[in-house]
Every structure is written in structure tokens, then in C-alpha cells.
Amino acid sequence: MTIIDVHAHYFPPTFIDAFARHGAGRRAWPEHPPELDARIKDLDAAQLQHQVLGLGHNQPYFDEVEASTMVARLANDLYAEATIRWSGRLAAFGAVPLPHIDEAIAEAVRCLDDLGFAGIGIGTTALRRPLSDPAFDPLWAELDRRRTAVFVHPVGTPDTFTTGMDAYMLGPKFGGPQEAGLAAAHLVISGVTRRFPGIRWIIAPMGGTLPYLWRRFEEMSESLGQHDWLAGDPGGELRKLYYDTTLTDDPGAYRFMIDTFGADRLVLGTDAPRVTATDWMNRVRAVPGIEAADMEGVLGGNASSVLRL
């Protein structure tokens, strides 16, 4: 069985330094060692064949187009070096310099055609613009044409980092899932998922709050008289998305997700190196009540049909 981890990060010092120089006061975090030997040992211990690296919350979304483009290209070059060095073990989701759409499209094409990446990684918002912003449609059209996997990760938008949240790390812990739920809702309600059906969206972490609140879409649609928002089938639209496993190891959450969207919508994500891939994969494997065939899909089968590996 091939095991694939779709959610991992790599922020070496070269990237951290470039982000600090060009990020207009923003800083990327945390810094990771430049060497990946320990990461490969972790994959070996987990018997995990492929791990996909991405920038996660450290997206190169800056006001200045040159700065945004430069940091995106630098990150992608670093990831390309890593995937070549560890060919067959590491893959990558390419970064694009949103909201600068022409540059974002050009970098996405470079990532997919020249660097051979598994897909494209994006944040839940880009300089406060939602993913449903019509200005982003040309990017979605290009990725739709290529049937690209697009990995959506929280970025820490201002509305989720309200007063008092940062003191207890509640921003990333609780704000991130809120962001993910809102971003997925924007994609579905705006019609992006219907207009660009070739994109394989993966929402981290496990769709955030969306799976638990999706029935409220029906209420919203009825109260606002917008019956065409979800084409009469909100559950069906949400079952077109994929959800990674980084939200929790609570068996009840897995049971809920499988009952609501199906086991074929879940893909393994570990958030390494925040935790080791070995530890998180073992937690997922230990979730009771999942049929063996479904677990095989979660650990790798589902992702293998989505990613360009």
C-alpha cells in the first residue's frame, strides 16, 4: 500500500530570510533546519512513501508584485531542490504570488510544467480577498484546464486573530479551522467549484468548521431567495472536495466525516514537522471503526488519484 502525506511544511533559513526582507513587516515562522535527512528518517519509520511539502500559512502574498513574485519563485526553487534531492519521497505544492493574477498564473504553470509539482498550494485568503473573488477566475480556469490539485491552508487572516486570541495561540488553533470553513464555503456558495469542476480541492484542516455547519447553507439559501447558490444539493457540492486529517485524532470526528462526506473524501495529512509523520499517521491508523479498505484509501489511495505524483 502506498501511503501519501498531503500536508507537511519546510521553511528553511533561506526562505525565512527572504520573507523577512520582502514581507513589509511580516515574518514567516517557524524556521526549519535546511537539511531534510531527519524528515526522510521519519518517513521511513512511518513506512510513508510520499510527503508533499507546502508553504501553509507562510504564503507570499504581499502588496508589491515584485516582492510577492520573487519570494514565491525562491520558495518553489527550494522545494524543487528538495524534491530532486529526495526524488520519489518528497513532492511539493507550488506557491503563487496572489493576488497578482498574471504573475500567479505564470508561476503556477512553471510549477506544474517545469518543476513537476504535485499541485498548487494557496491560502484561505490573499490580502483579505476571498478565494471567490472574480479576479481569481483566470487562475482557476488555468488550473481547471489542467485538472490540478489545489491545497487550501489557513493563513491567519485579521478577523480570526481577534483581541486576546494570540495570547493563548487561539488564532492558529481555533482561528485556522474557522478560516478553512469560510474559504470552502466561499468556493461552494460562489459557484467556483461548479464552474471549475476539474480542480481537485483539498481543504485543511479537515474542512475546519465547514462539515459541522453545512446544513446552514440551506437555511441561508432559503432566507435570501438564492436557491441557485448550491444547485439544490449543498451536500453534493461539499462531497466534491477533499479534506485532510490534520484537524484532530478524535474518532468521533472521523466517524462524522465519513458518514457525512464519505471515506473517499479523506486524505492523510500530518502537518509535519509540527508533529512527526510517524506519530500522526499512527493516530489515524488507530481510529476505530474504519473499514480496512476505507483506511487504505485515507492513507494513500484517495490522494494517489488526486495528486500529480
C-alpha positions as CSV (number, residue, x, y, z in Angstrom):
1,M,0.0,0.0,0.0
2,T,1.3,3.4,-0.9
3,I,1.0,6.0,1.9
4,I,0.9,9.7,1.0
5,D,1.0,12.6,3.4
6,V,-0.5,15.7,1.7
7,H,0.1,18.2,4.5
8,A,3.7,19.0,5.5
9,H,5.9,22.1,5.6
10,Y,9.5,23.1,5.0
11,F,10.7,26.6,5.9
12,P,14.5,26.7,5.7
13,P,16.5,29.7,6.7
14,T,16.9,31.0,3.1
15,F,13.1,31.2,2.8
16,I,12.7,32.8,6.3
17,D,15.3,35.5,5.5
18,A,13.8,36.3,2.1
19,F,10.3,36.5,3.6
20,A,11.5,38.9,6.3
21,R,13.3,41.1,3.7
22,H,10.3,41.5,1.4
23,G,7.3,40.9,3.6
24,A,6.8,44.5,4.6
25,G,7.0,43.7,8.3
26,R,5.6,40.2,8.1
27,R,7.7,37.3,9.2
28,A,7.5,33.6,8.3
29,W,7.6,31.0,11.1
30,P,8.8,28.6,12.4
31,E,12.3,28.1,10.9
32,H,13.2,24.6,10.0
33,P,16.7,23.1,9.5
34,P,17.9,23.2,5.9
35,E,18.7,19.5,5.9
36,L,15.9,17.0,5.4
37,D,17.7,13.8,6.4
38,A,15.7,13.6,9.7
39,R,12.5,14.1,7.7
40,I,13.3,11.1,5.5
41,K,14.1,9.0,8.5
42,D,10.7,9.9,9.9
43,L,9.1,8.8,6.6
44,D,11.0,5.6,6.7
45,A,9.9,4.9,10.3
46,A,6.3,5.6,9.3
47,Q,6.6,3.5,6.1
48,L,5.3,6.5,4.3
49,Q,6.2,6.7,0.6
50,H,5.4,10.3,-0.3
51,Q,5.2,13.6,1.6
52,V,4.0,16.8,0.0
53,L,5.6,20.0,1.2
54,G,3.8,23.3,1.1
55,L,4.1,26.9,2.5
56,G,0.9,26.6,4.5
57,H,0.3,29.8,6.4
58,N,3.5,31.5,5.0
59,Q,2.1,32.4,1.6
60,P,4.0,35.1,-0.3
61,Y,1.0,37.4,-0.5
62,F,2.4,41.0,-0.5
63,D,1.2,44.3,-1.9
64,E,4.3,44.7,-4.0
65,V,4.1,42.4,-7.0
66,E,7.8,42.1,-7.4
67,A,8.3,41.1,-3.8
68,S,5.5,38.6,-3.9
69,T,6.7,37.0,-7.1
70,M,10.3,36.8,-6.0
71,V,9.5,35.1,-2.7
72,A,7.2,32.7,-4.5
73,R,9.8,31.7,-7.0
74,L,12.5,31.4,-4.3
75,A,10.3,29.1,-2.3
76,N,9.4,27.0,-5.3
77,D,13.1,26.7,-6.3
78,L,13.9,25.5,-2.8
79,Y,11.1,22.9,-2.9
80,A,12.3,21.8,-6.4
81,E,15.8,21.2,-5.0
82,A,14.3,19.2,-2.1
83,T,12.1,17.1,-4.4
84,I,15.0,16.4,-6.7
85,R,17.3,15.5,-3.8
86,W,14.7,13.2,-2.4
87,S,13.1,12.1,-5.6
88,G,10.2,9.7,-5.1
89,R,9.9,10.6,-1.4
90,L,9.2,14.3,-1.3
91,A,6.8,16.2,-3.5
92,A,5.5,19.8,-3.4
93,F,2.6,22.1,-3.7
94,G,3.8,25.2,-5.6
95,A,3.3,28.7,-4.2
96,V,1.8,31.5,-6.4
97,P,2.1,35.3,-5.8
98,L,-1.6,36.2,-5.2
99,P,-3.4,38.5,-5.6
100,H,-1.3,39.4,-8.6
101,I,-3.1,37.2,-11.1
102,D,-0.9,37.3,-14.2
103,E,2.2,36.5,-12.1
104,A,0.3,33.8,-10.2
105,I,-0.7,32.1,-13.4
106,A,2.8,32.2,-14.8
107,E,4.3,30.8,-11.6
108,A,1.6,28.0,-11.4
109,V,2.5,27.0,-15.0
110,R,6.2,26.9,-14.1
111,C,5.5,24.8,-11.0
112,L,3.4,22.3,-12.9
113,D,5.3,22.1,-16.2
114,D,8.9,22.9,-15.4
115,L,9.2,21.8,-11.7
116,G,6.8,18.9,-11.9
117,F,5.0,19.7,-8.6
118,A,2.1,17.7,-7.3
119,G,-0.3,20.7,-7.4
120,I,-0.6,24.2,-6.2
121,G,-0.9,25.4,-2.6
122,I,-2.9,28.5,-1.7
123,G,-4.0,30.4,1.4
124,T,-7.6,30.8,2.5
125,T,-7.4,34.5,1.6
126,A,-5.0,36.7,-0.3
127,L,-4.5,40.1,1.3
128,R,-8.1,39.9,2.6
129,R,-9.5,38.8,-0.8
130,P,-11.6,35.6,-0.6
131,L,-10.9,32.7,-3.0
132,S,-14.3,33.5,-4.6
133,D,-13.0,36.9,-5.8
134,P,-13.9,37.1,-9.5
135,A,-10.4,38.5,-10.2
136,F,-9.0,35.0,-9.4
137,D,-11.1,33.2,-12.0
138,P,-8.4,33.2,-14.7
139,L,-6.1,31.3,-12.3
140,W,-8.9,28.8,-11.5
141,A,-9.6,28.4,-15.2
142,E,-5.9,27.5,-15.9
143,L,-5.8,25.0,-13.0
144,D,-9.2,23.6,-14.0
145,R,-7.9,23.0,-17.6
146,R,-5.0,21.1,-16.1
147,R,-7.1,19.2,-13.6
148,T,-4.8,20.4,-10.8
149,A,-4.9,19.5,-7.1
150,V,-5.2,22.8,-5.1
151,F,-4.4,22.6,-1.4
152,V,-6.1,25.2,0.7
153,H,-4.4,26.2,4.1
154,P,-5.3,28.8,6.7
155,V,-3.1,31.9,6.7
156,G,-4.2,33.8,9.8
157,T,-6.5,36.5,8.5
158,P,-7.1,39.5,10.7
159,D,-10.7,38.6,11.5
160,T,-9.6,35.3,13.1
161,F,-6.9,36.9,15.2
162,T,-9.2,38.9,17.5
163,T,-8.2,40.6,20.7
164,G,-7.0,38.0,23.3
165,M,-6.6,35.1,20.9
166,D,-2.9,35.4,20.2
167,A,-2.0,35.2,23.9
168,Y,-3.1,31.6,24.0
169,M,-2.3,30.6,20.4
170,L,-6.0,30.5,19.8
171,G,-5.5,32.2,16.5
172,P,-3.9,29.2,14.7
173,K,-5.6,26.6,16.9
174,F,-9.2,27.9,16.6
175,G,-9.0,30.6,14.0
176,G,-7.4,28.4,11.4
177,P,-10.4,26.0,11.3
178,Q,-12.7,28.9,11.1
179,E,-10.8,30.3,8.1
180,A,-10.8,26.9,6.4
181,G,-14.6,26.6,6.8
182,L,-15.2,30.1,5.4
183,A,-12.9,29.6,2.5
184,A,-14.6,26.3,1.5
185,A,-18.0,28.0,1.9
186,H,-16.9,30.8,-0.4
187,L,-15.7,28.3,-3.1
188,V,-19.0,26.4,-3.0
189,I,-21.6,29.2,-2.5
190,S,-20.0,31.4,-5.1
191,G,-20.1,28.6,-7.7
192,V,-16.3,28.3,-8.1
193,T,-16.5,24.5,-7.5
194,R,-19.2,24.2,-10.1
195,R,-17.7,26.5,-12.7
196,F,-14.2,24.9,-12.4
197,P,-15.0,21.2,-11.8
198,G,-11.6,20.0,-12.9
199,I,-9.8,21.4,-9.8
200,R,-9.4,18.8,-7.0
201,W,-9.7,21.0,-3.9
202,I,-8.1,19.7,-0.7
203,I,-9.2,21.7,2.4
204,A,-7.0,21.7,5.5
205,P,-7.6,21.0,8.3
206,M,-10.4,18.5,7.6
207,G,-12.5,21.3,6.2
208,G,-12.3,23.2,9.5
209,T,-15.8,24.1,10.7
210,L,-17.5,23.5,7.4
211,P,-18.5,19.9,7.8
212,Y,-20.4,20.7,11.0
213,L,-22.2,23.8,9.7
214,W,-23.0,23.0,6.0
215,R,-26.7,22.5,6.6
216,R,-27.0,26.2,7.5
217,F,-26.3,26.8,3.8
218,E,-29.8,25.5,3.0
219,E,-31.3,28.0,5.6
220,M,-29.3,30.9,4.1
221,S,-30.3,30.0,0.6
222,E,-34.0,29.8,1.5
223,S,-34.0,33.0,3.6
224,L,-32.2,35.0,0.9
225,G,-34.1,33.5,-2.0
226,Q,-30.9,32.3,-3.6
227,H,-31.9,28.8,-4.5
228,D,-29.3,28.6,-7.3
229,W,-26.4,29.1,-4.9
230,L,-25.9,25.4,-4.3
231,A,-27.7,24.0,-7.3
232,G,-30.2,22.4,-4.8
233,D,-27.6,20.0,-3.5
234,P,-25.2,21.5,-0.9
235,G,-24.1,18.2,0.4
236,G,-23.3,17.0,-3.1
237,E,-21.1,20.1,-3.7
238,L,-19.2,19.5,-0.5
239,R,-18.7,15.9,-1.4
240,K,-16.7,17.0,-4.4
241,L,-14.0,18.5,-2.1
242,Y,-11.3,16.5,-0.3
243,Y,-10.4,17.0,3.4
244,D,-7.1,16.2,5.1
245,T,-6.7,14.6,8.5
246,T,-4.8,17.3,10.4
247,L,-7.7,18.7,12.5
248,T,-8.0,16.1,15.1
249,D,-7.4,12.4,16.1
250,D,-10.9,12.2,17.7
251,P,-12.6,9.1,16.5
252,G,-16.0,10.8,16.6
253,A,-14.8,13.4,14.1
254,Y,-13.6,10.8,11.7
255,R,-16.9,8.9,12.0
256,F,-18.8,12.1,11.4
257,M,-16.8,13.0,8.3
258,I,-17.1,9.5,6.8
259,D,-20.8,9.4,7.5
260,T,-21.3,12.9,6.1
261,F,-19.0,13.0,3.1
262,G,-17.6,9.5,2.6
263,A,-14.3,7.9,3.4
264,D,-13.2,8.6,-0.2
265,R,-13.1,12.3,0.6
266,L,-10.5,12.0,3.4
267,V,-6.7,12.2,2.7
268,L,-3.8,11.7,5.1
269,G,-2.2,14.9,6.4
270,T,0.2,15.1,9.3
271,D,1.3,18.8,9.5
272,A,4.9,17.6,9.8
273,P,7.3,18.6,11.3
274,R,5.0,20.2,13.9
275,V,4.4,16.6,14.8
276,T,6.2,13.6,13.4
277,A,4.6,11.9,10.4
278,T,5.1,8.6,12.3
279,D,3.1,9.8,15.3
280,W,0.2,11.4,13.4
281,M,-0.2,8.5,10.9
282,N,-0.3,6.0,13.8
283,R,-3.0,8.1,15.4
284,V,-5.0,8.0,12.2
285,R,-4.4,4.3,11.8
286,A,-5.6,3.7,15.4
287,V,-9.0,5.3,14.8
288,P,-11.6,2.6,15.5
289,G,-14.5,1.6,13.3
290,I,-13.0,2.4,9.9
291,E,-13.2,-0.4,7.4
292,A,-9.8,-1.7,6.2
293,A,-10.5,-0.7,2.6
294,D,-11.6,2.8,3.7
295,M,-8.4,3.2,5.8
296,E,-6.3,2.2,2.8
297,G,-8.0,5.0,0.8
298,V,-7.4,7.6,3.6
299,L,-3.8,6.7,4.0
300,G,-2.9,6.9,0.3
301,G,-5.4,5.6,-2.2
302,N,-7.5,8.7,-2.3
303,A,-4.6,11.1,-2.6
304,S,-3.0,9.0,-5.4
305,S,-6.0,9.7,-7.6
306,V,-5.9,13.4,-6.9
307,L,-2.2,14.4,-7.0
308,R,0.3,14.6,-9.9
309,L,2.9,12.3,-8.4
